[in-house]
Amino acid sequence: MSETQNSKPYDLADRTKKFAKKIRGFVKDLPKILSNIEDARQLIKASGSVGANYVEAEEALSKKDFAMRIKISRKEAKESRYWLELIEVKDENKRTQEELIQEATELTKIFGSIVEKAK
């Protein structure tokens, strides 16, 4: 999307939504073992919460509310990484798993930076 279409050059809400969608696609191809089923449930919740709390932060009623929502987004990104690291994947899905772990790490750092700037 170009800036002329009224989008921000860097849209974190869009990025977090793409992250949650990629997680959902990744989960569909997981081996159907009990631990993956349980871990995938947690991963889906955490990954969706990253963006949901960011959207809430954009509509914050106060600076304190904004900071709290961003901290929750950071916490959920960290949790997403945790579940991604636990899930067992087939060899052909390891690269996707690593990419998602990297994205969760980057989102954690971005939200951490926002928290620091909000102080």
N, C-alpha and C positions, 0 to 999 in steps of 0.2 A: 504494500500500500504506500502511496506517495504522500508527502506532507500536504499536497494540494487537496487531498481527500479528507481533510480535517482530522487526520490521525497524528499522534505524536510520533516523532522519529524513533522513539524507543518506548514501546508500549508494554509495560510490565504486566498489566492485566491480561493482555493477549498472550504474552509469554507463559504466564502461569496456567492459563487455560490450555494452551498447547501441551504443556508438561502433563497436566492431568489426563488429557486425551491420549497422549503417547503411552502413559502408564496403563490406561485401559486396554489399548491395543496389545501392549506387551503381556499383560496378564492373560489374555486369551490364548496365548501360545505356550503357557507354562505347563510342565508335567503335572498331571492331576494327582498329586500326592497330598496327604492330609496337611503336612506342614505348609506347603505352598498355598493351599486353599485358605488356611487361616491367616498366613502372612499377607497374601494378596488382598484379603478383606481389609486388613489394617492399612496396607499400602494405598488402596483406592481411597479410603477415607482421608488419610493424611495428605495425599497429593491433591485432592479436591479442596481440602481446607486451606492449602497454601494460597490459592487464588481467591477463594471465597473471603478469606480474611483481608487480603489485599484490597479487594473491591470495597469491603466495609471500611477499611482505612481511608480510602479515597473520599468516603462520605462521612468521615469522622466529625463528631460534634465539638471536639476540643483537641488540643495538642496532646493531652494525656491519653485520650481515646485513640488518637492516631498512633501514638507510640506503642500502646498496648496491642493493637491489631497487627502492627508490623512485627512486633515481638512474637506474636502467635504465628504469623506466617513463617518467620524464621524457624521457630520450634517445629512446625509441621514439615518444613523442608528438611530439617535434620532428621525427623522421624521417617520421612520418606526414604532418605538415604539408608537409614538403619534397616528398614524392611527390604529394600532392594539388595542390600548386602547379604541378607539371610536367605533370600529366595534361591532355590536350586533351578538352574536353567539348562537346557540342552546346549551343546557346543555352538550350534548355529545362532543362538540368541545371546551369547556372551557379550558380543559387541554392543548390542542394543542395551543390555544391562549396564555395561560400563558407561555408555553415553548418558543414560538416565541418572546414574550415580553422579556423573560429572555435572549434569544440569542441576541436580538437587544441591550439590556442593556450591555451584555458582549462585543459585538462588539464595542459599544460606548466607553467603558473603554479601550479596547485594542487600538483603534485608538487614544484615548486621551493620552495613555502612549507613543505611537509611536511619537506623536506630541511633547511631552515633551522631549523625548530623541533626537529628531531631532534638538532641539534648540541649 
